Amino acid sequence: MGHFNNRSILYLHGYDSSSLGDKPQMLRALYPENRLLIPDLPLDPLECMTLSEDTLRTASNDTIIVGASLGGFYAYYLAAKFRKDCLLINPVFQPALEAKKLLEIETNLEKKKVILNAANMYLSFMSNLNSLKHPTNCFVALGLNDEIINPETSSLHFADALVKNYNDDHYMLGSFKKIMQDFENYLEEKF
């Protein structure tokens, strides 16, 4: 792999994941020479966005942002705000609706409060997103067998991006190396 010309990579994981998940481990193996920024994201959206922005500010100007699932929403938002290149893997694009689904199945009252607060924060982020320009270069990888995010519906939100489908599920572990190679090729064609 070309290692993105040694650019830094900010990886934002999905809901209920961490910096020790499968995709972060795969990134470390695929890009051992790149500076990888893989923070453990808190559940609170405001704290998550603050940490992500602070991490991005410590990175080089040519940092690439990669986000998976809910991390895909954050990645798109940051890439639009800071005009960065991004890769979104089965991104959540309407996080308030996804939070509503979680509210319907959650039984713990404290968790319900956190999820309700998150839904309200997501609505605020979506409102802000509408005033931002699109990311510089955006590549969206969608799993055709995704059981969480509908790939057809998701693709409608990314008219400004290159959208590519993969025969994989929501986690995209079987396709991850291919996705990264395709993203590298996409960026090379842009330069």
Backbone as JSON Lines, residues from 0, in Angstrom:
{"i":0,"aa":"M","n":[0.84,-1.18,0.0],"ca":[0.0,0.0,0.0],"c":[0.88,1.25,0.0]}
{"i":1,"aa":"G","n":[0.35,2.32,-0.52],"ca":[1.14,3.53,-0.7],"c":[1.31,4.39,0.53]}
{"i":2,"aa":"H","n":[0.65,4.1,1.6],"ca":[0.78,4.83,2.87],"c":[0.38,6.29,2.77]}
{"i":3,"aa":"F","n":[-0.47,6.64,1.81],"ca":[-0.99,8.0,1.69],"c":[0.12,9.05,1.74]}
{"i":4,"aa":"N","n":[1.27,8.75,1.17],"ca":[2.4,9.68,1.18],"c":[2.75,10.13,2.6]}
{"i":5,"aa":"N","n":[2.65,9.22,3.53],"ca":[2.99,9.46,4.95],"c":[2.11,10.51,5.62]}
{"i":6,"aa":"R","n":[0.92,10.73,5.11],"ca":[0.0,11.65,5.76],"c":[-0.48,11.06,7.09]}
{"i":7,"aa":"S","n":[-0.82,11.91,8.03],"ca":[-1.41,11.45,9.29],"c":[-2.84,10.96,9.03]}
{"i":8,"aa":"I","n":[-3.29,10.02,9.84],"ca":[-4.63,9.47,9.71],"c":[-5.33,9.58,11.06]}
{"i":9,"aa":"L","n":[-6.46,10.29,11.08],"ca":[-7.31,10.35,12.26],"c":[-8.43,9.35,12.05]}
{"i":10,"aa":"Y","n":[-8.54,8.37,12.95],"ca":[-9.58,7.35,12.85],"c":[-10.59,7.55,13.97]}
{"i":11,"aa":"L","n":[-11.87,7.63,13.6],"ca":[-12.96,7.81,14.55],"c":[-13.84,6.56,14.53]}
{"i":12,"aa":"H","n":[-13.85,5.85,15.64],"ca":[-14.59,4.59,15.72],"c":[-16.08,4.83,15.92]}
{"i":13,"aa":"G","n":[-16.83,3.76,15.8],"ca":[-18.28,3.82,15.95],"c":[-18.74,3.69,17.4]}
{"i":14,"aa":"Y","n":[-20.05,3.72,17.55],"ca":[-20.69,3.6,18.85],"c":[-20.3,2.28,19.51]}
{"i":15,"aa":"D","n":[-20.0,2.33,20.78],"ca":[-19.68,1.14,21.57],"c":[-18.44,0.41,21.05]}
{"i":16,"aa":"S","n":[-17.49,1.15,20.52],"ca":[-16.22,0.59,20.08],"c":[-15.1,1.34,20.8]}
{"i":17,"aa":"S","n":[-13.85,1.12,20.37],"ca":[-12.74,1.8,21.03],"c":[-11.53,1.84,20.11]}
{"i":18,"aa":"S","n":[-10.46,2.43,20.62],"ca":[-9.2,2.5,19.87],"c":[-8.54,1.13,19.78]}
{"i":19,"aa":"L","n":[-9.06,0.16,20.5],"ca":[-8.5,-1.19,20.47],"c":[-9.32,-2.14,19.61]}
{"i":20,"aa":"G","n":[-10.3,-1.62,18.89],"ca":[-11.16,-2.45,18.04],"c":[-10.42,-3.04,16.87]}
{"i":21,"aa":"D","n":[-11.13,-3.84,16.09],"ca":[-10.53,-4.54,14.95],"c":[-10.0,-3.59,13.88]}
{"i":22,"aa":"K","n":[-10.78,-2.59,13.49],"ca":[-10.32,-1.68,12.43],"c":[-9.1,-0.85,12.87]}
{"i":23,"aa":"P","n":[-9.07,-0.32,14.1],"ca":[-7.84,0.36,14.53],"c":[-6.61,-0.57,14.5]}
{"i":24,"aa":"Q","n":[-6.81,-1.82,14.9],"ca":[-5.69,-2.77,14.86],"c":[-5.24,-3.0,13.41]}
{"i":25,"aa":"M","n":[-6.2,-3.11,12.51],"ca":[-5.87,-3.31,11.09],"c":[-5.16,-2.08,10.53]}
{"i":26,"aa":"L","n":[-5.61,-0.88,10.92],"ca":[-4.94,0.35,10.47],"c":[-3.48,0.36,10.92]}
{"i":27,"aa":"R","n":[-3.25,-0.03,12.17],"ca":[-1.88,-0.06,12.69],"c":[-1.01,-1.03,11.89]}
{"i":28,"aa":"A","n":[-1.58,-2.15,11.48],"ca":[-0.82,-3.13,10.7],"c":[-0.59,-2.65,9.26]}
{"i":29,"aa":"L","n":[-1.59,-2.0,8.67],"ca":[-1.47,-1.54,7.29],"c":[-0.6,-0.29,7.14]}
{"i":30,"aa":"Y","n":[-0.58,0.56,8.16],"ca":[0.12,1.84,8.08],"c":[1.05,2.06,9.27]}
{"i":31,"aa":"P","n":[2.04,1.18,9.43],"ca":[2.92,1.29,10.61],"c":[3.81,2.54,10.58]}
{"i":32,"aa":"E","n":[4.0,3.13,9.41],"ca":[4.88,4.29,9.3],"c":[4.14,5.62,9.32]}
{"i":33,"aa":"N","n":[2.83,5.58,9.24],"ca":[2.04,6.81,9.3],"c":[1.77,7.18,10.75]}
{"i":34,"aa":"R","n":[1.56,8.46,10.98],"ca":[1.13,8.9,12.31],"c":[-0.37,8.62,12.39]}
{"i":35,"aa":"L","n":[-0.74,7.72,13.3],"ca":[-2.14,7.35,13.48],"c":[-2.68,7.99,14.75]}
{"i":36,"aa":"L","n":[-3.78,8.67,14.62],"ca":[-4.46,9.3,15.75],"c":[-5.78,8.56,15.94]}
{"i":37,"aa":"I","n":[-5.87,7.79,17.02],"ca":[-7.05,6.95,17.23],"c":[-7.53,7.15,18.67]}
{"i":38,"aa":"P","n":[-8.28,8.22,18.91],"ca":[-8.75,8.48,20.28],"c":[-9.91,7.55,20.67]}
{"i":39,"aa":"D","n":[-10.03,7.3,21.96],"ca":[-11.21,6.62,22.49],"c":[-12.29,7.68,22.64]}
{"i":40,"aa":"L","n":[-13.34,7.55,21.85],"ca":[-14.39,8.57,21.83],"c":[-15.41,8.35,22.93]}
{"i":41,"aa":"P","n":[-15.75,9.4,23.67],"ca":[-16.8,9.28,24.69],"c":[-18.18,9.17,24.03]}
{"i":42,"aa":"L","n":[-19.16,8.72,24.78],"ca":[-20.51,8.59,24.23],"c":[-21.19,9.94,24.04]}
{"i":43,"aa":"D","n":[-20.88,10.9,24.89],"ca":[-21.49,12.23,24.78],"c":[-21.03,12.9,23.5]}
{"i":44,"aa":"P","n":[-21.95,13.28,22.61],"ca":[-21.57,13.86,21.31],"c":[-20.73,15.13,21.41]}
{"i":45,"aa":"L","n":[-21.04,16.02,22.37],"ca":[-20.28,17.25,22.5],"c":[-18.85,16.95,22.94]}
{"i":46,"aa":"E","n":[-18.7,16.06,23.91],"ca":[-17.37,15.65,24.34],"c":[-16.61,14.96,23.21]}
{"i":47,"aa":"C","n":[-17.33,14.14,22.47],"ca":[-16.73,13.43,21.33],"c":[-16.23,14.4,20.27]}
{"i":48,"aa":"M","n":[-17.05,15.37,19.93],"ca":[-16.65,16.33,18.9],"c":[-15.5,17.2,19.39]}
{"i":49,"aa":"T","n":[-15.53,17.59,20.66],"ca":[-14.45,18.4,21.22],"c":[-13.14,17.63,21.18]}
{"i":50,"aa":"L","n":[-13.16,16.38,21.62],"ca":[-11.95,15.55,21.59],"c":[-11.46,15.35,20.16]}
{"i":51,"aa":"S","n":[-12.37,15.09,19.24],"ca":[-11.99,14.87,17.83],"c":[-11.38,16.13,17.23]}
{"i":52,"aa":"E","n":[-11.98,17.28,17.5],"ca":[-11.44,18.54,16.98],"c":[-10.08,18.84,17.6]}
{"i":53,"aa":"D","n":[-9.95,18.63,18.9],"ca":[-8.67,18.87,19.57],"c":[-7.58,17.95,19.01]}
{"i":54,"aa":"T","n":[-7.94,16.7,18.76],"ca":[-6.98,15.74,18.19],"c":[-6.59,16.18,16.79]}
{"i":55,"aa":"L","n":[-7.55,16.61,16.0],"ca":[-7.27,17.06,14.64],"c":[-6.37,18.29,14.64]}
{"i":56,"aa":"R","n":[-6.55,19.15,15.6],"ca":[-5.73,20.37,15.67],"c":[-4.27,20.05,15.99]}
{"i":57,"aa":"T","n":[-4.0,18.91,16.61],"ca":[-2.61,18.51,16.9],"c":[-1.96,17.83,15.72]}
{"i":58,"aa":"A","n":[-2.74,17.53,14.7],"ca":[-2.25,16.77,13.55],"c":[-1.69,17.71,12.49]}
{"i":59,"aa":"S","n":[-1.09,17.11,11.48],"ca":[-0.56,17.9,10.37],"c":[-1.71,18.42,9.5]}
{"i":60,"aa":"N","n":[-1.41,19.41,8.69],"ca":[-2.43,20.04,7.85],"c":[-3.04,19.09,6.83]}
{"i":61,"aa":"D","n":[-2.29,18.06,6.44],"ca":[-2.79,17.15,5.4],"c":[-3.36,15.85,5.97]}
{"i":62,"aa":"T","n":[-3.83,15.89,7.2],"ca":[-4.4,14.71,7.85],"c":[-5.64,14.22,7.11]}
{"i":63,"aa":"I","n":[-5.74,12.9,6.98],"ca":[-6.89,12.23,6.41],"c":[-7.78,11.79,7.58]}
{"i":64,"aa":"I","n":[-9.09,11.91,7.41],"ca":[-10.02,11.48,8.46],"c":[-10.76,10.24,7.98]}
{"i":65,"aa":"V","n":[-10.73,9.19,8.79],"ca":[-11.44,7.95,8.51],"c":[-12.42,7.73,9.64]}
{"i":66,"aa":"G","n":[-13.68,7.45,9.3],"ca":[-14.68,7.2,10.32],"c":[-15.57,6.04,9.95]}
{"i":67,"aa":"A","n":[-15.93,5.24,10.95],"ca":[-16.8,4.09,10.74],"c":[-18.08,4.24,11.54]}
{"i":68,"aa":"S","n":[-19.2,3.96,10.91],"ca":[-20.51,3.98,11.55],"c":[-20.78,5.38,12.14]}
{"i":69,"aa":"L","n":[-21.01,5.49,13.44],"ca":[-21.23,6.81,14.03],"c":[-19.98,7.67,13.87]}
{"i":70,"aa":"G","n":[-18.81,7.06,13.92],"ca":[-17.57,7.79,13.66],"c":[-17.55,8.37,12.25]}
{"i":71,"aa":"G","n":[-18.29,7.76,11.33],"ca":[-18.42,8.29,9.98],"c":[-19.14,9.62,9.96]}
{"i":72,"aa":"F","n":[-20.14,9.76,10.82],"ca":[-20.82,11.06,10.92],"c":[-19.85,12.12,11.41]}
{"i":73,"aa":"Y","n":[-19.13,11.8,12.49],"ca":[-18.16,12.75,13.04],"c":[-17.08,13.08,12.0]}
{"i":74,"aa":"A","n":[-16.62,12.05,11.29],"ca":[-15.57,12.26,10.28],"c":[-16.05,13.2,9.18]}
{"i":75,"aa":"Y","n":[-17.28,13.0,8.7],"ca":[-17.82,13.85,7.65],"c":[-17.94,15.3,8.15]}
{"i":76,"aa":"Y","n":[-18.44,15.45,9.36],"ca":[-18.61,16.78,9.95],"c":[-17.25,17.49,10.04]}
{"i":77,"aa":"L","n":[-16.25,16.81,10.59],"ca":[-14.93,17.42,10.73],"c":[-14.29,17.69,9.37]}
{"i":78,"aa":"A","n":[-14.44,16.76,8.44],"ca":[-13.86,16.96,7.11],"c":[-14.5,18.15,6.41]}
{"i":79,"aa":"A","n":[-15.8,18.34,6.62],"ca":[-16.47,19.51,6.04],"c":[-16.02,20.8,6.74]}
{"i":80,"aa":"K","n":[-15.95,20.75,8.04],"ca":[-15.58,21.95,8.81],"c":[-14.14,22.38,8.54]}
{"i":81,"aa":"F","n":[-13.23,21.42,8.45],"ca":[-11.81,21.74,8.3],"c":[-11.28,21.49,6.88]}
{"i":82,"aa":"R","n":[-12.19,21.15,5.94],"ca":[-11.85,20.94,4.52],"c":[-10.73,19.89,4.39]}
{"i":83,"aa":"K","n":[-11.05,18.68,4.82],"ca":[-10.11,17.56,4.79],"c":[-10.62,16.46,3.87]}
{"i":84,"aa":"D","n":[-9.72,15.56,3.5],"ca":[-10.08,14.34,2.79],"c":[-10.63,13.34,3.81]}
{"i":85,"aa":"C","n":[-11.66,12.58,3.41],"ca":[-12.21,11.63,4.37],"c":[-12.68,10.34,3.7]}
{"i":86,"aa":"L","n":[-12.64,9.29,4.5],"ca":[-13.18,7.98,4.15],"c":[-14.24,7.66,5.18]}
{"i":87,"aa":"L","n":[-15.44,7.36,4.72],"ca":[-16.55,7.02,5.6],"c":[-16.94,5.57,5.34]}
{"i":88,"aa":"I","n":[-16.93,4.75,6.38],"ca":[-17.25,3.33,6.26],"c":[-18.61,3.1,6.91]}
{"i":89,"aa":"N","n":[-19.6,2.75,6.11],"ca":[-20.98,2.58,6.58],"c":[-21.36,3.7,7.56]}
{"i":90,"aa":"P","n":[-21.29,4.94,7.11],"ca":[-21.52,6.06,8.03],"c":[-22.98,6.22,8.43]}
{"i":91,"aa":"V","n":[-23.17,6.57,9.68],"ca":[-24.48,7.03,10.15],"c":[-24.59,8.47,9.66]}
{"i":92,"aa":"F","n":[-25.66,8.78,8.94],"ca":[-25.8,10.16,8.48],"c":[-26.9,10.9,9.23]}
{"i":93,"aa":"Q","n":[-27.83,10.18,9.81],"ca":[-28.87,10.82,10.6],"c":[-28.8,10.24,12.02]}
{"i":94,"aa":"P","n":[-27.81,10.7,12.79],"ca":[-27.59,10.11,14.11],"c":[-28.75,10.31,15.08]}
{"i":95,"aa":"A","n":[-29.53,11.35,14.93],"ca":[-30.67,11.55,15.83],"c":[-31.7,10.43,15.63]}
{"i":96,"aa":"L","n":[-31.9,10.01,14.38],"ca":[-32.82,8.9,14.12],"c":[-32.28,7.59,14.69]}
{"i":97,"aa":"E","n":[-30.98,7.39,14.58],"ca":[-30.36,6.19,15.14],"c":[-30.47,6.2,16.66]}
{"i":98,"aa":"A","n":[-30.32,7.38,17.27],"ca":[-30.47,7.49,18.72],"c":[-31.91,7.17,19.12]}
{"i":99,"aa":"K","n":[-32.86,7.58,18.31],"ca":[-34.27,7.27,18.59],"c":[-34.49,5.77,18.6]}
{"i":100,"aa":"K","n":[-33.86,5.05,17.67],"ca":[-33.97,3.59,17.65],"c":[-33.4,2.99,18.93]}
{"i":101,"aa":"L","n":[-32.28,3.54,19.4],"ca":[-31.68,3.05,20.65],"c":[-32.61,3.32,21.84]}
{"i":102,"aa":"L","n":[-33.26,4.48,21.83],"ca":[-34.19,4.82,22.92],"c":[-35.32,3.79,23.03]}
{"i":103,"aa":"E","n":[-35.75,3.32,21.88],"ca":[-36.87,2.38,21.86],"c":[-36.52,1.03,22.47]}
{"i":104,"aa":"I","n":[-35.25,0.64,22.43],"ca":[-34.88,-0.67,22.95],"c":[-34.17,-0.62,24.3]}
{"i":105,"aa":"E","n":[-33.69,0.56,24.69],"ca":[-32.96,0.69,25.96],"c":[-33.93,0.66,27.14]}
{"i":106,"aa":"T","n":[-33.57,-0.1,28.17],"ca":[-34.43,-0.19,29.35],"c":[-33.86,0.58,30.55]}
{"i":107,"aa":"N","n":[-32.56,0.83,30.56],"ca":[-31.92,1.54,31.67],"c":[-32.24,3.03,31.57]}
{"i":108,"aa":"L","n":[-32.86,3.57,32.63],"ca":[-33.29,4.98,32.61],"c":[-32.14,5.95,32.48]}
{"i":109,"aa":"E","n":[-31.0,5.68,33.12],"ca":[-29.84,6.57,33.01],"c":[-29.3,6.59,31.58]}
{"i":110,"aa":"K","n":[-29.23,5.42,30.96],"ca":[-28.78,5.36,29.57],"c":[-29.76,6.07,28.65]}
{"i":111,"aa":"K","n":[-31.06,5.95,28.95],"ca":[-32.06,6.65,28.14],"c":[-31.84,8.16,28.18]}
{"i":112,"aa":"K","n":[-31.49,8.69,29.36],"ca":[-31.21,10.13,29.49],"c":[-30.02,10.53,28.63]}
{"i":113,"aa":"V","n":[-28.96,9.72,28.67],"ca":[-27.77,10.0,27.87],"c":[-28.11,9.98,26.38]}
{"i":114,"aa":"I","n":[-28.87,8.98,25.97],"ca":[-29.24,8.85,24.55],"c":[-30.13,10.01,24.11]}
{"i":115,"aa":"L","n":[-31.06,10.42,24.95],"ca":[-31.94,11.56,24.62],"c":[-31.12,12.83,24.48]}
{"i":116,"aa":"N","n":[-30.2,13.06,25.39],"ca":[-29.31,14.22,25.29],"c":[-28.5,14.15,24.0]}
{"i":117,"aa":"A","n":[-27.99,12.95,23.68],"ca":[-27.21,12.78,22.45],"c":[-28.06,13.11,21.23]}
{"i":118,"aa":"A","n":[-29.3,12.66,21.21],"ca":[-30.18,12.93,20.06],"c":[-30.34,14.43,19.84]}
{"i":119,"aa":"N","n":[-30.51,15.16,20.93],"ca":[-30.64,16.63,20.82],"c":[-29.34,17.26,20.3]}
{"i":120,"aa":"M","n":[-28.2,16.76,20.76],"ca":[-26.92,17.29,20.28],"c":[-26.74,16.99,18.8]}
{"i":121,"aa":"Y","n":[-27.14,15.79,18.37],"ca":[-27.01,15.44,16.95],"c":[-27.83,16.37,16.07]}
{"i":122,"aa":"L","n":[-29.01,16.74,16.54],"ca":[-29.83,17.68,15.77],"c":[-29.11,19.01,15.61]}
{"i":123,"aa":"S","n":[-28.43,19.44,16.65],"ca":[-27.66,20.68,16.59],"c":[-26.51,20.55,15.59]}
{"i":124,"aa":"F","n":[-25.8,19.42,15.64],"ca":[-24.7,19.19,14.68],"c":[-25.22,19.16,13.25]}
{"i":125,"aa":"M","n":[-26.37,18.52,13.03],"ca":[-26.94,18.46,11.68],"c":[-27.28,19.86,11.17]}
{"i":126,"aa":"S","n":[-27.8,20.7,12.06],"ca":[-28.11,22.07,11.69],"c":[-26.83,22.81,11.28]}
{"i":127,"aa":"N","n":[-25.76,22.63,12.05],"ca":[-24.48,23.26,11.72],"c":[-23.91,22.72,10.42]}
{"i":128,"aa":"L","n":[-24.07,21.42,10.21],"ca":[-23.51,20.79,9.01],"c":[-24.09,21.4,7.74]}
{"i":129,"aa":"N","n":[-25.34,21.78,7.8],"ca":[-25.99,22.37,6.62],"c":[-25.33,23.68,6.19]}
{"i":130,"aa":"S","n":[-24.63,24.35,7.1],"ca":[-23.99,25.61,6.75],"c":[-22.53,25.43,6.3]}
{"i":131,"aa":"L","n":[-22.03,24.2,6.35],"ca":[-20.64,23.93,5.99],"c":[-20.53,23.51,4.52]}
{"i":132,"aa":"K","n":[-19.35,23.69,3.96],"ca":[-19.07,23.17,2.62],"c":[-18.82,21.67,2.73]}
{"i":133,"aa":"H","n":[-18.75,21.0,1.6],"ca":[-18.47,19.57,1.59],"c":[-16.99,19.33,1.89]}
{"i":134,"aa":"P","n":[-16.65,18.11,2.36],"ca":[-15.23,17.78,2.53],"c":[-14.49,17.92,1.2]}
{"i":135,"aa":"T","n":[-13.18,18.07,1.27],"ca":[-12.38,18.22,0.06],"c":[-12.58,17.03,-0.88]}
{"i":136,"aa":"N","n":[-12.27,15.84,-0.42],"ca":[-12.48,14.61,-1.18],"c":[-13.09,13.59,-0.23]}
{"i":137,"aa":"C","n":[-14.23,13.04,-0.62],"ca":[-14.96,12.13,0.27],"c":[-15.22,10.81,-0.45]}
{"i":138,"aa":"F","n":[-14.8,9.72,0.18],"ca":[-14.99,8.37,-0.33],"c":[-15.87,7.64,0.68]}
{"i":139,"aa":"V","n":[-16.97,7.05,0.22],"ca":[-17.9,6.36,1.1],"c":[-17.94,4.89,0.73]}
{"i":140,"aa":"A","n":[-17.63,4.03,1.7],"ca":[-17.67,2.58,1.51],"c":[-18.91,2.04,2.21]}
{"i":141,"aa":"L","n":[-19.78,1.39,1.43],"ca":[-21.03,0.86,1.98],"c":[-21.08,-0.65,1.84]}
{"i":142,"aa":"G","n":[-21.46,-1.32,2.91],"ca":[-21.61,-2.77,2.89],"c":[-22.99,-3.15,2.4]}
{"i":143,"aa":"L","n":[-23.04,-3.96,1.36],"ca":[-24.33,-4.37,0.8],"c":[-25.13,-5.24,1.75]}
{"i":144,"aa":"N","n":[-24.46,-5.86,2.71],"ca":[-25.13,-6.72,3.69],"c":[-25.19,-6.07,5.07]}
{"i":145,"aa":"D","n":[-25.13,-4.75,5.09],"ca":[-25.15,-4.01,6.36],"c":[-26.52,-4.2,7.02]}
{"i":146,"aa":"E","n":[-26.51,-4.71,8.24],"ca":[-27.74,-4.95,8.98],"c":[-28.14,-3.77,9.86]}
{"i":147,"aa":"I","n":[-27.33,-2.72,9.88],"ca":[-27.61,-1.55,10.72],"c":[-27.95,-0.32,9.89]}
{"i":148,"aa":"I","n":[-27.14,-0.03,8.88],"ca":[-27.33,1.14,8.02],"c":[-27.76,0.66,6.64]}
{"i":149,"aa":"N","n":[-28.85,1.17,6.13],"ca":[-29.32,0.79,4.79],"c":[-28.42,1.44,3.75]}
{"i":150,"aa":"P","n":[-27.67,0.64,2.96],"ca":[-26.73,1.24,2.01],"c":[-27.39,2.09,0.93]}
{"i":151,"aa":"E","n":[-28.58,1.72,0.5],"ca":[-29.25,2.51,-0.54],"c":[-29.65,3.88,-0.01]}
{"i":152,"aa":"T","n":[-30.22,3.9,1.18],"ca":[-30.62,5.17,1.79],"c":[-29.4,6.02,2.11]}
{"i":153,"aa":"S","n":[-28.38,5.37,2.65],"ca":[-27.16,6.1,3.02],"c":[-26.52,6.76,1.8]}
{"i":154,"aa":"S","n":[-26.48,6.07,0.68],"ca":[-25.82,6.61,-0.51],"c":[-26.47,7.9,-0.99]}
{"i":155,"aa":"L","n":[-27.75,8.08,-0.71],"ca":[-28.47,9.29,-1.14],"c":[-27.95,10.55,-0.46]}
{"i":156,"aa":"H","n":[-27.32,10.39,0.69],"ca":[-26.83,11.55,1.45],"c":[-25.46,12.04,0.98]}
{"i":157,"aa":"F","n":[-24.85,11.32,0.05],"ca":[-23.47,11.63,-0.32],"c":[-23.31,11.89,-1.82]}
{"i":158,"aa":"A","n":[-24.1,12.82,-2.32],"ca":[-24.02,13.17,-3.74],"c":[-22.67,13.78,-4.1]}
{"i":159,"aa":"D","n":[-21.99,14.33,-3.11],"ca":[-20.7,14.99,-3.33],"c":[-19.52,14.03,-3.22]}
{"i":160,"aa":"A","n":[-19.79,12.75,-2.99],"ca":[-18.73,11.78,-2.71],"c":[-18.68,10.67,-3.76]}
{"i":161,"aa":"L","n":[-17.56,9.96,-3.75],"ca":[-17.48,8.72,-4.51],"c":[-18.0,7.63,-3.59]}
{"i":162,"aa":"V","n":[-19.07,6.97,-3.97],"ca":[-19.68,5.92,-3.17],"c":[-19.39,4.58,-3.83]}
{"i":163,"aa":"K","n":[-18.86,3.65,-3.04],"ca":[-18.55,2.32,-3.56],"c":[-19.14,1.27,-2.64]}
{"i":164,"aa":"N","n":[-19.76,0.26,-3.23],"ca":[-20.38,-0.82,-2.47],"c":[-19.43,-2.02,-2.37]}
{"i":165,"aa":"Y","n":[-19.5,-2.68,-1.22],"ca":[-18.69,-3.87,-0.95],"c":[-19.62,-4.98,-0.47]}
{"i":166,"aa":"N","n":[-19.3,-6.19,-0.82],"ca":[-20.09,-7.34,-0.41],"c":[-19.68,-7.72,1.02]}
{"i":167,"aa":"D","n":[-20.13,-6.92,1.98],"ca":[-19.73,-7.11,3.37],"c":[-20.84,-6.61,4.28]}
{"i":168,"aa":"D","n":[-20.67,-6.81,5.59],"ca":[-21.66,-6.38,6.57],"c":[-21.3,-5.0,7.13]}
{"i":169,"aa":"H","n":[-21.93,-4.63,8.24],"ca":[-21.71,-3.31,8.81],"c":[-20.27,-3.08,9.25]}
{"i":170,"aa":"Y","n":[-19.63,-4.11,9.73],"ca":[-18.29,-3.96,10.31],"c":[-17.18,-3.92,9.25]}
{"i":171,"aa":"M","n":[-17.43,-4.44,8.07],"ca":[-16.52,-4.36,6.92],"c":[-15.12,-4.92,7.2]}
{"i":172,"aa":"L","n":[-15.01,-5.87,8.07],"ca":[-13.69,-6.42,8.39],"c":[-13.1,-7.2,7.21]}
{"i":173,"aa":"G","n":[-13.93,-7.93,6.5],"ca":[-13.45,-8.69,5.35],"c":[-13.01,-7.81,4.2]}
{"i":174,"aa":"S","n":[-13.55,-6.62,4.09],"ca":[-13.24,-5.71,2.99],"c":[-12.32,-4.57,3.38]}
{"i":175,"aa":"F","n":[-11.92,-4.49,4.64],"ca":[-11.22,-3.3,5.14],"c":[-9.95,-3.0,4.35]}
{"i":176,"aa":"K","n":[-9.12,-3.99,4.12],"ca":[-7.87,-3.75,3.38],"c":[-8.16,-3.25,1.97]}
{"i":177,"aa":"K","n":[-9.16,-3.82,1.31],"ca":[-9.55,-3.4,-0.04],"c":[-10.09,-1.97,-0.02]}
{"i":178,"aa":"I","n":[-10.87,-1.65,0.99],"ca":[-11.41,-0.29,1.13],"c":[-10.28,0.72,1.25]}
{"i":179,"aa":"M","n":[-9.31,0.41,2.1],"ca":[-8.18,1.33,2.28],"c":[-7.4,1.49,0.97]}
{"i":180,"aa":"Q","n":[-7.2,0.4,0.23],"ca":[-6.5,0.48,-1.05],"c":[-7.3,1.33,-2.04]}
{"i":181,"aa":"D","n":[-8.6,1.1,-2.09],"ca":[-9.46,1.88,-2.99],"c":[-9.44,3.37,-2.62]}
{"i":182,"aa":"F","n":[-9.41,3.67,-1.34],"ca":[-9.34,5.06,-0.9],"c":[-8.01,5.69,-1.29]}
{"i":183,"aa":"E","n":[-6.92,4.96,-1.13],"ca":[-5.62,5.45,-1.57],"c":[-5.63,5.75,-3.07]}
{"i":184,"aa":"N","n":[-6.17,4.82,-3.85],"ca":[-6.23,5.01,-5.31],"c":[-7.09,6.23,-5.66]}
{"i":185,"aa":"Y","n":[-8.2,6.39,-4.97],"ca":[-9.09,7.54,-5.19],"c":[-8.34,8.85,-4.95]}
{"i":186,"aa":"L","n":[-7.6,8.93,-3.85],"ca":[-6.87,10.16,-3.54],"c":[-5.74,10.4,-4.55]}
{"i":187,"aa":"E","n":[-5.08,9.33,-4.97],"ca":[-4.01,9.48,-5.97],"c":[-4.55,10.05,-7.28]}
{"i":188,"aa":"E","n":[-5.76,9.61,-7.66],"ca":[-6.37,10.13,-8.9],"c":[-6.73,11.6,-8.77]}
{"i":189,"aa":"K","n":[-6.98,12.06,-7.55],"ca":[-7.36,13.46,-7.34],"c":[-6.15,14.4,-7.43]}
{"i":190,"aa":"F","n":[-4.94,13.85,-7.32],"ca":[-3.75,14.72,-7.34],"c":[-2.98,14.59,-8.61]}
